[in-house]
Amino acid sequence: MISMLSVMAQALTDVDAANSSTTAVLTRTSEASNTATLANMVGGLIVVLALIFVLAYIVKRLNLVPSNGGVIKSLAVTPIGQREKVVLIEVNGQQYLLGVTSQQISLIDKLDTQVDVPTTSFSSRLKQAKEQQ
């Protein structure tokens, strides 16, 4: 009878030890899981912020957003060389053709007749690009 009680006590002790080791493993796994989740969230946030800054730089660099509120309007730009370009601007209804380099801006001509520059939206440009491919 005493040996039977000692075997039962030993079995209960083994079950308690197994439960405590399982709880410790689950706790470590839960902590690792929380750390991995936090790392994924921070990494995703960094990627999204980097994407926002890259897209803002591209929009600024390519002048994809025209400025309609200013007095001086840039109607057309044509690159001539690596740092040279010809720019058609409009000031108070009068159009000017300018030569722009990295050192100076020169007036090429004050246009007597207005040049009509067709304004195309981004969606129409995208449609054209898709049709060309």
C-alpha positions, 0 to 999 in steps of 0.5 A: 500500500505504501509502495502504491502511494509512493508510485502515485505521488511520483506520478503526480510529481512527474506530471507537475514537472512536465506541466511546469516545463511545458509552461516555461517553453510556452512562455519563452515561445510567446515572448519570442512570438511577441518580439517577432511580431513587433519586429515585423510591425517596425520593419513594415513601418520603415518600408512604408515611410521609405516608400512615401519619401521615394514617391515624394522625391519622384513627384517633385523631381519629375514635376508631376504636379503642376502649380496653377496658383503662381504668376509664372507658369511653366508651359513646356520644358525640352532638354537640350543637353545634360544640364541645358534646356529650353523652357516656355513660360507664361507671365501675365498672358505673355509667353517667353522662350528661355534657355536655361543652363546650370550657370545662367538663364537667357531670354531667347525670344519674347513670343508675339503669338501664343503657343498652344500647349496641349495639357494632358492628364496623367491618366491620358499619358498612362493610356498612351504608354500602355497603347505603345507597348 
